[in-house]
């Protein structure tokens, strides 16, 4: 029984970084769809819109520019602000 509990705890601990929270800020100018979806509040459709915006505008100049992506409002932007970056 103890072995099963230890295995379960290890399995859950291994999955924690991928349960809707990115461990390090996600670079909006480099992230793929899966990396964007890992952010809380970003689904498949919104991830594709972010990528399309990036391609159409030669990348993001600032995190605030996310507000220009259809479907990202002020609340979503504020909840993501510390989880994303545009790189150096």
HTML snippet that shows the backbone in 3Dmol.js (N, CA, C, O; Angstrom):
<script src="https://3Dmol.org/build/3Dmol-min.js"></script>
<div id="view" style="width:600px;height:400px;position:relative"></div>
<script>
const pdb = `
ATOM      1  N   UNK A   1       0.820  -1.193   0.000  1.00  0.00           N
ATOM      2  CA  UNK A   1       0.000   0.000   0.000  1.00  0.00           C
ATOM      3  C   UNK A   1       0.862   1.254   0.000  1.00  0.00           C
ATOM      4  O   UNK A   1       0.583   2.211  -0.722  1.00  0.00           O
ATOM      5  N   UNK A   2       1.918   1.242   0.819  1.00  0.00           N
ATOM      6  CA  UNK A   2       2.801   2.404   0.906  1.00  0.00           C
ATOM      7  C   UNK A   2       3.476   2.683  -0.437  1.00  0.00           C
ATOM      8  O   UNK A   2       3.640   3.842  -0.821  1.00  0.00           O
ATOM      9  N   UNK A   3       3.863   1.637  -1.145  1.00  0.00           N
ATOM     10  CA  UNK A   3       4.505   1.800  -2.451  1.00  0.00           C
ATOM     11  C   UNK A   3       3.565   2.458  -3.441  1.00  0.00           C
ATOM     12  O   UNK A   3       3.982   3.291  -4.245  1.00  0.00           O
ATOM     13  N   UNK A   4       2.295   2.083  -3.382  1.00  0.00           N
ATOM     14  CA  UNK A   4       1.305   2.675  -4.283  1.00  0.00           C
ATOM     15  C   UNK A   4       1.123   4.161  -3.979  1.00  0.00           C
ATOM     16  O   UNK A   4       0.995   4.974  -4.894  1.00  0.00           O
ATOM     17  N   UNK A   5       1.111   4.510  -2.707  1.00  0.00           N
ATOM     18  CA  UNK A   5       0.961   5.905  -2.306  1.00  0.00           C
ATOM     19  C   UNK A   5       2.160   6.724  -2.770  1.00  0.00           C
ATOM     20  O   UNK A   5       1.990   7.832  -3.280  1.00  0.00           O
ATOM     21  N   UNK A   6       3.343   6.204  -2.603  1.00  0.00           N
ATOM     22  CA  UNK A   6       4.557   6.896  -3.042  1.00  0.00           C
ATOM     23  C   UNK A   6       4.533   7.081  -4.556  1.00  0.00           C
ATOM     24  O   UNK A   6       4.877   8.155  -5.049  1.00  0.00           O
ATOM     25  N   UNK A   7       4.139   6.071  -5.285  1.00  0.00           N
ATOM     26  CA  UNK A   7       4.071   6.161  -6.743  1.00  0.00           C
ATOM     27  C   UNK A   7       3.052   7.206  -7.169  1.00  0.00           C
ATOM     28  O   UNK A   7       3.288   7.953  -8.119  1.00  0.00           O
ATOM     29  N   UNK A   8       1.935   7.265  -6.484  1.00  0.00           N
ATOM     30  CA  UNK A   8       0.904   8.248  -6.802  1.00  0.00           C
ATOM     31  C   UNK A   8       1.394   9.667  -6.539  1.00  0.00           C
ATOM     32  O   UNK A   8       1.188  10.555  -7.367  1.00  0.00           O
ATOM     33  N   UNK A   9       2.033   9.888  -5.410  1.00  0.00           N
ATOM     34  CA  UNK A   9       2.561  11.211  -5.073  1.00  0.00           C
ATOM     35  C   UNK A   9       3.595  11.646  -6.101  1.00  0.00           C
ATOM     36  O   UNK A   9       3.593  12.801  -6.528  1.00  0.00           O
ATOM     37  N   UNK A  10       4.470  10.747  -6.498  1.00  0.00           N
ATOM     38  CA  UNK A  10       5.482  11.079  -7.505  1.00  0.00           C
ATOM     39  C   UNK A  10       4.844  11.398  -8.856  1.00  0.00           C
ATOM     40  O   UNK A  10       5.285  12.316  -9.549  1.00  0.00           O
ATOM     41  N   UNK A  11       3.825  10.656  -9.227  1.00  0.00           N
ATOM     42  CA  UNK A  11       3.142  10.903 -10.497  1.00  0.00           C
ATOM     43  C   UNK A  11       2.467  12.264 -10.496  1.00  0.00           C
ATOM     44  O   UNK A  11       2.543  12.990 -11.487  1.00  0.00           O
ATOM     45  N   UNK A  12       1.812  12.619  -9.408  1.00  0.00           N
ATOM     46  CA  UNK A  12       1.147  13.922  -9.315  1.00  0.00           C
ATOM     47  C   UNK A  12       2.181  15.037  -9.320  1.00  0.00           C
ATOM     48  O   UNK A  12       1.995  16.040 -10.009  1.00  0.00           O
ATOM     49  N   UNK A  13       3.260  14.886  -8.573  1.00  0.00           N
ATOM     50  CA  UNK A  13       4.303  15.908  -8.516  1.00  0.00           C
ATOM     51  C   UNK A  13       4.928  16.145  -9.883  1.00  0.00           C
ATOM     52  O   UNK A  13       5.295  17.274 -10.209  1.00  0.00           O
ATOM     53  N   UNK A  14       5.052  15.110 -10.671  1.00  0.00           N
ATOM     54  CA  UNK A  14       5.623  15.228 -12.011  1.00  0.00           C
ATOM     55  C   UNK A  14       4.712  16.030 -12.925  1.00  0.00           C
ATOM     56  O   UNK A  14       5.198  16.723 -13.818  1.00  0.00           O
ATOM     57  N   UNK A  15       3.417  15.952 -12.724  1.00  0.00           N
ATOM     58  CA  UNK A  15       2.445  16.617 -13.589  1.00  0.00           C
ATOM     59  C   UNK A  15       2.151  18.051 -13.187  1.00  0.00           C
ATOM     60  O   UNK A  15       1.615  18.805 -13.999  1.00  0.00           O
ATOM     61  N   UNK A  16       2.474  18.454 -11.982  1.00  0.00           N
ATOM     62  CA  UNK A  16       2.076  19.765 -11.487  1.00  0.00           C
ATOM     63  C   UNK A  16       2.468  20.933 -12.386  1.00  0.00           C
ATOM     64  O   UNK A  16       1.625  21.806 -12.594  1.00  0.00           O
ATOM     65  N   UNK A  17       3.673  21.019 -12.932  1.00  0.00           N
ATOM     66  CA  UNK A  17       4.004  22.173 -13.766  1.00  0.00           C
ATOM     67  C   UNK A  17       3.147  22.298 -15.020  1.00  0.00           C
ATOM     68  O   UNK A  17       3.098  23.377 -15.611  1.00  0.00           O
ATOM     69  N   UNK A  18       2.479  21.249 -15.441  1.00  0.00           N
ATOM     70  CA  UNK A  18       1.706  21.303 -16.675  1.00  0.00           C
ATOM     71  C   UNK A  18       0.207  21.442 -16.442  1.00  0.00           C
ATOM     72  O   UNK A  18      -0.570  21.356 -17.393  1.00  0.00           O
ATOM     73  N   UNK A  19      -0.207  21.650 -15.224  1.00  0.00           N
ATOM     74  CA  UNK A  19      -1.628  21.726 -14.930  1.00  0.00           C
ATOM     75  C   UNK A  19      -2.146  23.161 -15.005  1.00  0.00           C
ATOM     76  O   UNK A  19      -2.773  23.645 -14.063  1.00  0.00           O
ATOM     77  N   UNK A  20      -1.886  23.839 -16.121  1.00  0.00           N
ATOM     78  CA  UNK A  20      -2.436  25.167 -16.326  1.00  0.00           C
ATOM     79  C   UNK A  20      -1.557  26.305 -15.841  1.00  0.00           C
ATOM     80  O   UNK A  20      -1.965  27.464 -15.918  1.00  0.00           O
ATOM     81  N   UNK A  21      -0.376  26.015 -15.350  1.00  0.00           N
ATOM     82  CA  UNK A  21       0.505  27.053 -14.868  1.00  0.00           C
ATOM     83  C   UNK A  21       1.903  26.826 -15.428  1.00  0.00           C
ATOM     84  O   UNK A  21       2.492  25.763 -15.231  1.00  0.00           O
ATOM     85  N   UNK A  22       2.417  27.798 -16.107  1.00  0.00           N
ATOM     86  CA  UNK A  22       3.762  27.678 -16.633  1.00  0.00           C
ATOM     87  C   UNK A  22       4.764  27.989 -15.526  1.00  0.00           C
ATOM     88  O   UNK A  22       4.557  28.927 -14.755  1.00  0.00           O
ATOM     89  N   UNK A  23       5.836  27.223 -15.435  1.00  0.00           N
ATOM     90  CA  UNK A  23       6.831  27.413 -14.393  1.00  0.00           C
ATOM     91  C   UNK A  23       7.623  28.698 -14.622  1.00  0.00           C
ATOM     92  O   UNK A  23       7.845  29.450 -13.674  1.00  0.00           O
ATOM     93  N   UNK A  24       8.048  28.964 -15.835  1.00  0.00           N
ATOM     94  CA  UNK A  24       8.774  30.181 -16.190  1.00  0.00           C
ATOM     95  C   UNK A  24       7.916  30.954 -17.166  1.00  0.00           C
ATOM     96  O   UNK A  24       7.056  30.374 -17.828  1.00  0.00           O
ATOM     97  N   UNK A  25       8.137  32.272 -17.267  1.00  0.00           N
ATOM     98  CA  UNK A  25       7.336  33.047 -18.225  1.00  0.00           C
ATOM     99  C   UNK A  25       7.464  32.480 -19.637  1.00  0.00           C
ATOM    100  O   UNK A  25       8.548  32.092 -20.073  1.00  0.00           O
ATOM    101  N   UNK A  26       6.353  32.444 -20.326  1.00  0.00           N
ATOM    102  CA  UNK A  26       6.294  31.953 -21.698  1.00  0.00           C
ATOM    103  C   UNK A  26       6.613  33.112 -22.637  1.00  0.00           C
ATOM    104  O   UNK A  26       6.021  34.185 -22.528  1.00  0.00           O
ATOM    105  N   UNK A  27       7.541  32.895 -23.552  1.00  0.00           N
ATOM    106  CA  UNK A  27       7.916  33.924 -24.513  1.00  0.00           C
ATOM    107  C   UNK A  27       6.883  33.939 -25.635  1.00  0.00           C
ATOM    108  O   UNK A  27       6.785  32.990 -26.412  1.00  0.00           O
ATOM    109  N   UNK A  28       6.114  35.023 -25.712  1.00  0.00           N
ATOM    110  CA  UNK A  28       5.061  35.137 -26.720  1.00  0.00           C
ATOM    111  C   UNK A  28       5.605  35.105 -28.139  1.00  0.00           C
ATOM    112  O   UNK A  28       4.879  34.752 -29.069  1.00  0.00           O
ATOM    113  N   UNK A  29       6.854  35.463 -28.318  1.00  0.00           N
ATOM    114  CA  UNK A  29       7.446  35.494 -29.655  1.00  0.00           C
ATOM    115  C   UNK A  29       8.041  34.164 -30.083  1.00  0.00           C
ATOM    116  O   UNK A  29       8.505  34.030 -31.216  1.00  0.00           O
ATOM    117  N   UNK A  30       8.036  33.177 -29.190  1.00  0.00           N
ATOM    118  CA  UNK A  30       8.613  31.880 -29.525  1.00  0.00           C
ATOM    119  C   UNK A  30       7.722  30.698 -29.180  1.00  0.00           C
ATOM    120  O   UNK A  30       7.949  29.595 -29.678  1.00  0.00           O
ATOM    121  N   UNK A  31       6.724  30.899 -28.348  1.00  0.00           N
ATOM    122  CA  UNK A  31       5.918  29.788 -27.831  1.00  0.00           C
ATOM    123  C   UNK A  31       5.103  29.109 -28.921  1.00  0.00           C
ATOM    124  O   UNK A  31       4.578  29.752 -29.829  1.00  0.00           O
ATOM    125  N   UNK A  32       5.016  27.790 -28.801  1.00  0.00           N
ATOM    126  CA  UNK A  32       4.135  27.048 -29.696  1.00  0.00           C
ATOM    127  C   UNK A  32       2.749  26.964 -29.055  1.00  0.00           C
ATOM    128  O   UNK A  32       2.541  27.442 -27.940  1.00  0.00           O
ATOM    129  N   UNK A  33       1.838  26.375 -29.747  1.00  0.00           N
ATOM    130  CA  UNK A  33       0.451  26.292 -29.289  1.00  0.00           C
ATOM    131  C   UNK A  33       0.343  25.598 -27.931  1.00  0.00           C
ATOM    132  O   UNK A  33      -0.393  26.065 -27.062  1.00  0.00           O
ATOM    133  N   UNK A  34       1.054  24.507 -27.737  1.00  0.00           N
ATOM    134  CA  UNK A  34       0.981  23.759 -26.484  1.00  0.00           C
ATOM    135  C   UNK A  34       1.476  24.582 -25.306  1.00  0.00           C
ATOM    136  O   UNK A  34       0.898  24.527 -24.220  1.00  0.00           O
ATOM    137  N   UNK A  35       2.549  25.350 -25.516  1.00  0.00           N
ATOM    138  CA  UNK A  35       3.076  26.192 -24.444  1.00  0.00           C
ATOM    139  C   UNK A  35       2.084  27.293 -24.073  1.00  0.00           C
ATOM    140  O   UNK A  35       1.941  27.636 -22.900  1.00  0.00           O
ATOM    141  N   UNK A  36       1.409  27.838 -25.063  1.00  0.00           N
ATOM    142  CA  UNK A  36       0.418  28.876 -24.791  1.00  0.00           C
ATOM    143  C   UNK A  36      -0.804  28.297 -24.085  1.00  0.00           C
ATOM    144  O   UNK A  36      -1.348  28.921 -23.174  1.00  0.00           O
ATOM    145  N   UNK A  37      -1.232  27.118 -24.496  1.00  0.00           N
ATOM    146  CA  UNK A  37      -2.391  26.472 -23.875  1.00  0.00           C
ATOM    147  C   UNK A  37      -2.110  26.136 -22.409  1.00  0.00           C
ATOM    148  O   UNK A  37      -3.039  26.065 -21.605  1.00  0.00           O
ATOM    149  N   UNK A  38      -0.849  25.931 -22.055  1.00  0.00           N
ATOM    150  CA  UNK A  38      -0.493  25.648 -20.666  1.00  0.00           C
ATOM    151  C   UNK A  38      -0.768  26.835 -19.748  1.00  0.00           C
ATOM    152  O   UNK A  38      -0.828  26.679 -18.528  1.00  0.00           O
ATOM    153  N   UNK A  39      -0.935  28.016 -20.331  1.00  0.00           N
ATOM    154  CA  UNK A  39      -1.261  29.197 -19.536  1.00  0.00           C
ATOM    155  C   UNK A  39      -2.725  29.153 -19.134  1.00  0.00           C
ATOM    156  O   UNK A  39      -3.587  28.794 -19.936  1.00  0.00           O
ATOM    157  N   UNK A  40      -3.000  29.514 -17.910  1.00  0.00           N
ATOM    158  CA  UNK A  40      -4.368  29.525 -17.407  1.00  0.00           C
ATOM    159  C   UNK A  40      -5.211  30.522 -18.209  1.00  0.00           C
ATOM    160  O   UNK A  40      -4.849  31.693 -18.321  1.00  0.00           O
ATOM    161  N   UNK A  41      -6.320  30.064 -18.756  1.00  0.00           N
ATOM    162  CA  UNK A  41      -7.222  30.933 -19.501  1.00  0.00           C
ATOM    163  C   UNK A  41      -7.017  30.931 -21.004  1.00  0.00           C
ATOM    164  O   UNK A  41      -7.776  31.571 -21.732  1.00  0.00           O
ATOM    165  N   UNK A  42      -5.996  30.217 -21.486  1.00  0.00           N
ATOM    166  CA  UNK A  42      -5.730  30.161 -22.917  1.00  0.00           C
ATOM    167  C   UNK A  42      -6.083  28.772 -23.432  1.00  0.00           C
ATOM    168  O   UNK A  42      -5.521  27.766 -22.999  1.00  0.00           O
ATOM    169  N   UNK A  43      -7.016  28.744 -24.354  1.00  0.00           N
ATOM    170  CA  UNK A  43      -7.389  27.484 -24.975  1.00  0.00           C
ATOM    171  C   UNK A  43      -6.789  27.386 -26.358  1.00  0.00           C
ATOM    172  O   UNK A  43      -5.981  28.221 -26.765  1.00  0.00           O
ATOM    173  N   UNK A  44      -7.192  26.363 -27.067  1.00  0.00           N
ATOM    174  CA  UNK A  44      -6.645  26.090 -28.400  1.00  0.00           C
ATOM    175  C   UNK A  44      -6.888  27.238 -29.378  1.00  0.00           C
ATOM    176  O   UNK A  44      -5.981  27.643 -30.104  1.00  0.00           O
ATOM    177  N   UNK A  45      -8.112  27.759 -29.395  1.00  0.00           N
ATOM    178  CA  UNK A  45      -8.461  28.825 -30.335  1.00  0.00           C
ATOM    179  C   UNK A  45      -7.682  30.098 -30.029  1.00  0.00           C
ATOM    180  O   UNK A  45      -7.144  30.731 -30.938  1.00  0.00           O
ATOM    181  N   UNK A  46      -7.619  30.471 -28.768  1.00  0.00           N
ATOM    182  CA  UNK A  46      -6.905  31.686 -28.391  1.00  0.00           C
ATOM    183  C   UNK A  46      -5.402  31.549 -28.632  1.00  0.00           C
ATOM    184  O   UNK A  46      -4.749  32.519 -29.018  1.00  0.00           O
ATOM    185  N   UNK A  47      -4.860  30.380 -28.414  1.00  0.00           N
ATOM    186  CA  UNK A  47      -3.442  30.144 -28.693  1.00  0.00           C
ATOM    187  C   UNK A  47      -3.162  30.353 -30.178  1.00  0.00           C
ATOM    188  O   UNK A  47      -2.155  30.965 -30.536  1.00  0.00           O
ATOM    189  N   UNK A  48      -4.035  29.855 -31.037  1.00  0.00           N
ATOM    190  CA  UNK A  48      -3.849  30.043 -32.482  1.00  0.00           C
ATOM    191  C   UNK A  48      -3.975  31.510 -32.871  1.00  0.00           C
ATOM    192  O   UNK A  48      -3.278  31.967 -33.777  1.00  0.00           O
ATOM    193  N   UNK A  49      -4.854  32.258 -32.199  1.00  0.00           N
ATOM    194  CA  UNK A  49      -4.983  33.700 -32.478  1.00  0.00           C
ATOM    195  C   UNK A  49      -3.723  34.451 -32.070  1.00  0.00           C
ATOM    196  O   UNK A  49      -3.293  35.373 -32.764  1.00  0.00           O
ATOM    197  N   UNK A  50      -3.130  34.056 -30.945  1.00  0.00           N
ATOM    198  CA  UNK A  50      -1.884  34.684 -30.497  1.00  0.00           C
ATOM    199  C   UNK A  50      -0.775  34.429 -31.511  1.00  0.00           C
ATOM    200  O   UNK A  50      -0.023  35.339 -31.861  1.00  0.00           O
ATOM    201  N   UNK A  51      -0.680  33.205 -31.974  1.00  0.00           N
ATOM    202  CA  UNK A  51       0.346  32.852 -32.968  1.00  0.00           C
ATOM    203  C   UNK A  51       0.102  33.594 -34.275  1.00  0.00           C
ATOM    204  O   UNK A  51       1.050  34.094 -34.882  1.00  0.00           O
ATOM    205  N   UNK A  52      -1.141  33.676 -34.718  1.00  0.00           N
ATOM    206  CA  UNK A  52      -1.469  34.396 -35.954  1.00  0.00           C
ATOM    207  C   UNK A  52      -1.128  35.878 -35.819  1.00  0.00           C
ATOM    208  O   UNK A  52      -0.574  36.474 -36.743  1.00  0.00           O
ATOM    209  N   UNK A  53      -1.455  36.474 -34.674  1.00  0.00           N
ATOM    210  CA  UNK A  53      -1.124  37.878 -34.438  1.00  0.00           C
ATOM    211  C   UNK A  53       0.382  38.078 -34.504  1.00  0.00           C
ATOM    212  O   UNK A  53       0.861  39.025 -35.128  1.00  0.00           O
ATOM    213  N   UNK A  54       1.129  37.185 -33.860  1.00  0.00           N
ATOM    214  CA  UNK A  54       2.589  37.260 -33.854  1.00  0.00           C
ATOM    215  C   UNK A  54       3.143  37.208 -35.276  1.00  0.00           C
ATOM    216  O   UNK A  54       4.031  37.984 -35.630  1.00  0.00           O
ATOM    217  N   UNK A  55       2.622  36.300 -36.082  1.00  0.00           N
ATOM    218  CA  UNK A  55       3.103  36.159 -37.456  1.00  0.00           C
ATOM    219  C   UNK A  55       2.725  37.367 -38.317  1.00  0.00           C
ATOM    220  O   UNK A  55       3.516  37.815 -39.147  1.00  0.00           O
ATOM    221  N   UNK A  56       1.519  37.888 -38.117  1.00  0.00           N
ATOM    222  CA  UNK A  56       1.053  39.029 -38.912  1.00  0.00           C
ATOM    223  C   UNK A  56       1.728  40.338 -38.545  1.00  0.00           C
ATOM    224  O   UNK A  56       1.755  41.263 -39.357  1.00  0.00           O
ATOM    225  N   UNK A  57       2.274  40.434 -37.338  1.00  0.00           N
ATOM    226  CA  UNK A  57       2.830  41.693 -36.845  1.00  0.00           C
ATOM    227  C   UNK A  57       4.316  41.615 -36.528  1.00  0.00           C
ATOM    228  O   UNK A  57       4.835  42.450 -35.788  1.00  0.00           O
ATOM    229  N   UNK A  58       4.999  40.631 -37.074  1.00  0.00           N
ATOM    230  CA  UNK A  58       6.434  40.456 -36.821  1.00  0.00           C
ATOM    231  C   UNK A  58       6.741  40.391 -35.334  1.00  0.00           C
ATOM    232  O   UNK A  58       7.722  40.973 -34.871  1.00  0.00           O
ATOM    233  N   UNK A  59       5.909  39.688 -34.593  1.00  0.00           N
ATOM    234  CA  UNK A  59       6.143  39.475 -33.174  1.00  0.00           C
ATOM    235  C   UNK A  59       5.487  40.519 -32.287  1.00  0.00           C
ATOM    236  O   UNK A  59       4.892  41.492 -32.752  1.00  0.00           O
ATOM    237  N   UNK A  60       5.619  40.278 -31.007  1.00  0.00           N
ATOM    238  CA  UNK A  60       5.092  41.186 -29.987  1.00  0.00           C
ATOM    239  C   UNK A  60       6.210  42.106 -29.527  1.00  0.00           C
ATOM    240  O   UNK A  60       7.330  41.658 -29.280  1.00  0.00           O
ATOM    241  N   UNK A  61       5.904  43.393 -29.412  1.00  0.00           N
ATOM    242  CA  UNK A  61       6.865  44.358 -28.876  1.00  0.00           C
ATOM    243  C   UNK A  61       6.759  44.458 -27.364  1.00  0.00           C
ATOM    244  O   UNK A  61       7.727  44.809 -26.690  1.00  0.00           O
ATOM    245  N   UNK A  62       5.580  44.150 -26.830  1.00  0.00           N
ATOM    246  CA  UNK A  62       5.356  44.212 -25.388  1.00  0.00           C
ATOM    247  C   UNK A  62       4.253  43.235 -25.008  1.00  0.00           C
ATOM    248  O   UNK A  62       3.476  42.798 -25.857  1.00  0.00           O
ATOM    249  N   UNK A  63       4.194  42.901 -23.734  1.00  0.00           N
ATOM    250  CA  UNK A  63       3.138  42.031 -23.235  1.00  0.00           C
ATOM    251  C   UNK A  63       1.788  42.731 -23.377  1.00  0.00           C
ATOM    252  O   UNK A  63       0.778  42.081 -23.647  1.00  0.00           O
ATOM    253  N   UNK A  64       1.763  44.036 -23.197  1.00  0.00           N
ATOM    254  CA  UNK A  64       0.518  44.808 -23.306  1.00  0.00           C
ATOM    255  C   UNK A  64      -0.131  44.655 -24.678  1.00  0.00           C
ATOM    256  O   UNK A  64      -1.344  44.807 -24.815  1.00  0.00           O
ATOM    257  N   UNK A  65       0.664  44.358 -25.675  1.00  0.00           N
ATOM    258  CA  UNK A  65       0.153  44.188 -27.038  1.00  0.00           C
ATOM    259  C   UNK A  65      -0.783  42.980 -27.146  1.00  0.00           C
ATOM    260  O   UNK A  65      -1.521  42.860 -28.124  1.00  0.00           O
ATOM    261  N   UNK A  66      -0.759  42.098 -26.168  1.00  0.00           N
ATOM    262  CA  UNK A  66      -1.691  40.968 -26.150  1.00  0.00           C
ATOM    263  C   UNK A  66      -3.136  41.449 -26.186  1.00  0.00           C
ATOM    264  O   UNK A  66      -4.011  40.737 -26.680  1.00  0.00           O
ATOM    265  N   UNK A  67      -3.396  42.642 -25.671  1.00  0.00           N
ATOM    266  CA  UNK A  67      -4.754  43.191 -25.660  1.00  0.00           C
ATOM    267  C   UNK A  67      -5.300  43.385 -27.070  1.00  0.00           C
ATOM    268  O   UNK A  67      -6.511  43.510 -27.252  1.00  0.00           O
ATOM    269  N   UNK A  68      -4.432  43.412 -28.054  1.00  0.00           N
ATOM    270  CA  UNK A  68      -4.846  43.571 -29.448  1.00  0.00           C
ATOM    271  C   UNK A  68      -5.303  42.251 -30.072  1.00  0.00           C
ATOM    272  O   UNK A  68      -5.851  42.244 -31.174  1.00  0.00           O
ATOM    273  N   UNK A  69      -5.084  41.154 -29.384  1.00  0.00           N
ATOM    274  CA  UNK A  69      -5.506  39.838 -29.872  1.00  0.00           C
ATOM    275  C   UNK A  69      -6.985  39.664 -29.540  1.00  0.00           C
ATOM    276  O   UNK A  69      -7.395  39.827 -28.390  1.00  0.00           O
ATOM    277  N   UNK A  70      -7.780  39.334 -30.554  1.00  0.00           N
ATOM    278  CA  UNK A  70      -9.201  39.125 -30.359  1.00  0.00           C
ATOM    279  C   UNK A  70      -9.445  38.043 -29.318  1.00  0.00           C
ATOM    280  O   UNK A  70      -8.952  36.923 -29.453  1.00  0.00           O
ATOM    281  N   UNK A  71     -10.208  38.380 -28.277  1.00  0.00           N
ATOM    282  CA  UNK A  71     -10.517  37.422 -27.230  1.00  0.00           C
ATOM    283  C   UNK A  71      -9.747  37.649 -25.951  1.00  0.00           C
ATOM    284  O   UNK A  71     -10.034  37.004 -24.942  1.00  0.00           O
ATOM    285  N   UNK A  72      -8.770  38.551 -25.960  1.00  0.00           N
ATOM    286  CA  UNK A  72      -8.019  38.851 -24.744  1.00  0.00           C
ATOM    287  C   UNK A  72      -8.424  40.241 -24.273  1.00  0.00           C
ATOM    288  O   UNK A  72      -8.116  41.256 -24.897  1.00  0.00           O
ATOM    289  N   UNK A  73      -9.121  40.242 -23.154  1.00  0.00           N
ATOM    290  CA  UNK A  73      -9.551  41.492 -22.551  1.00  0.00           C
ATOM    291  C   UNK A  73      -8.631  41.897 -21.419  1.00  0.00           C
ATOM    292  O   UNK A  73      -7.608  41.260 -21.166  1.00  0.00           O
ATOM    293  N   UNK A  74      -9.009  42.959 -20.747  1.00  0.00           N
ATOM    294  CA  UNK A  74      -8.193  43.516 -19.671  1.00  0.00           C
ATOM    295  C   UNK A  74      -7.965  42.509 -18.540  1.00  0.00           C
ATOM    296  O   UNK A  74      -6.852  42.396 -18.027  1.00  0.00           O
ATOM    297  N   UNK A  75      -9.006  41.784 -18.155  1.00  0.00           N
ATOM    298  CA  UNK A  75      -8.865  40.815 -17.056  1.00  0.00           C
ATOM    299  C   UNK A  75      -7.930  39.671 -17.428  1.00  0.00           C
ATOM    300  O   UNK A  75      -7.089  39.263 -16.627  1.00  0.00           O
ATOM    301  N   UNK A  76      -8.081  39.160 -18.636  1.00  0.00           N
ATOM    302  CA  UNK A  76      -7.211  38.070 -19.079  1.00  0.00           C
ATOM    303  C   UNK A  76      -5.770  38.548 -19.159  1.00  0.00           C
ATOM    304  O   UNK A  76      -4.853  37.844 -18.734  1.00  0.00           O
ATOM    305  N   UNK A  77      -5.570  39.739 -19.701  1.00  0.00           N
ATOM    306  CA  UNK A  77      -4.222  40.293 -19.809  1.00  0.00           C
ATOM    307  C   UNK A  77      -3.588  40.431 -18.430  1.00  0.00           C
ATOM    308  O   UNK A  77      -2.436  40.041 -18.242  1.00  0.00           O
ATOM    309  N   UNK A  78      -4.311  40.974 -17.475  1.00  0.00           N
ATOM    310  CA  UNK A  78      -3.760  41.153 -16.130  1.00  0.00           C
ATOM    311  C   UNK A  78      -3.437  39.825 -15.463  1.00  0.00           C
ATOM    312  O   UNK A  78      -2.446  39.717 -14.740  1.00  0.00           O
ATOM    313  N   UNK A  79      -4.266  38.814 -15.700  1.00  0.00           N
ATOM    314  CA  UNK A  79      -4.002  37.511 -15.087  1.00  0.00           C
ATOM    315  C   UNK A  79      -2.782  36.823 -15.700  1.00  0.00           C
ATOM    316  O   UNK A  79      -2.180  35.947 -15.080  1.00  0.00           O
ATOM    317  N   UNK A  80      -2.423  37.224 -16.916  1.00  0.00           N
ATOM    318  CA  UNK A  80      -1.298  36.597 -17.620  1.00  0.00           C
ATOM    319  C   UNK A  80      -0.013  37.403 -17.555  1.00  0.00           C
ATOM    320  O   UNK A  80       1.062  36.881 -17.850  1.00  0.00           O
ATOM    321  N   UNK A  81      -0.112  38.652 -17.177  1.00  0.00           N
ATOM    322  CA  UNK A  81       1.018  39.594 -17.301  1.00  0.00           C
ATOM    323  C   UNK A  81       2.330  39.054 -16.723  1.00  0.00           C
ATOM    324  O   UNK A  81       3.382  39.229 -17.337  1.00  0.00           O
ATOM    325  N   UNK A  82       2.291  38.413 -15.578  1.00  0.00           N
ATOM    326  CA  UNK A  82       3.540  37.922 -14.964  1.00  0.00           C
ATOM    327  C   UNK A  82       3.908  36.511 -15.436  1.00  0.00           C
ATOM    328  O   UNK A  82       4.919  35.960 -15.001  1.00  0.00           O
ATOM    329  N   UNK A  83       3.109  35.933 -16.308  1.00  0.00           N
ATOM    330  CA  UNK A  83       3.371  34.568 -16.794  1.00  0.00           C
ATOM    331  C   UNK A  83       3.919  34.556 -18.212  1.00  0.00           C
ATOM    332  O   UNK A  83       4.286  33.502 -18.732  1.00  0.00           O
ATOM    333  N   UNK A  84       3.974  35.731 -18.842  1.00  0.00           N
ATOM    334  CA  UNK A  84       4.449  35.818 -20.224  1.00  0.00           C
ATOM    335  C   UNK A  84       5.508  36.898 -20.361  1.00  0.00           C
ATOM    336  O   UNK A  84       5.612  37.802 -19.532  1.00  0.00           O
ATOM    337  N   UNK A  85       6.281  36.784 -21.411  1.00  0.00           N
ATOM    338  CA  UNK A  85       7.309  37.758 -21.728  1.00  0.00           C
ATOM    339  C   UNK A  85       7.407  37.870 -23.247  1.00  0.00           C
ATOM    340  O   UNK A  85       6.862  37.032 -23.966  1.00  0.00           O
ATOM    341  N   UNK A  86       8.087  38.884 -23.733  1.00  0.00           N
ATOM    342  CA  UNK A  86       8.336  38.999 -25.163  1.00  0.00           C
ATOM    343  C   UNK A  86       9.809  38.778 -25.461  1.00  0.00           C
ATOM    344  O   UNK A  86      10.256  38.984 -26.590  1.00  0.00           O
ATOM    345  N   UNK A  87      10.555  38.366 -24.466  1.00  0.00           N
ATOM    346  CA  UNK A  87      11.980  38.105 -24.650  1.00  0.00           C
ATOM    347  C   UNK A  87      12.794  39.341 -24.361  1.00  0.00           C
ATOM    348  O   UNK A  87      12.292  40.342 -23.850  1.00  0.00           O
ATOM    349  N   UNK A  88      14.056  39.247 -24.700  1.00  0.00           N
ATOM    350  CA  UNK A  88      14.986  40.354 -24.379  1.00  0.00           C
ATOM    351  C   UNK A  88      15.086  41.351 -25.476  1.00  0.00           C
ATOM    352  O   UNK A  88      15.822  42.331 -25.355  1.00  0.00           O
TER     353      UNK A  88
END
`;
const viewer = $3Dmol.createViewer("view");
viewer.addModel(pdb, "pdb");
viewer.setStyle({}, {cartoon: {color: "spectrum"}});
viewer.zoomTo();
viewer.render();
</script>
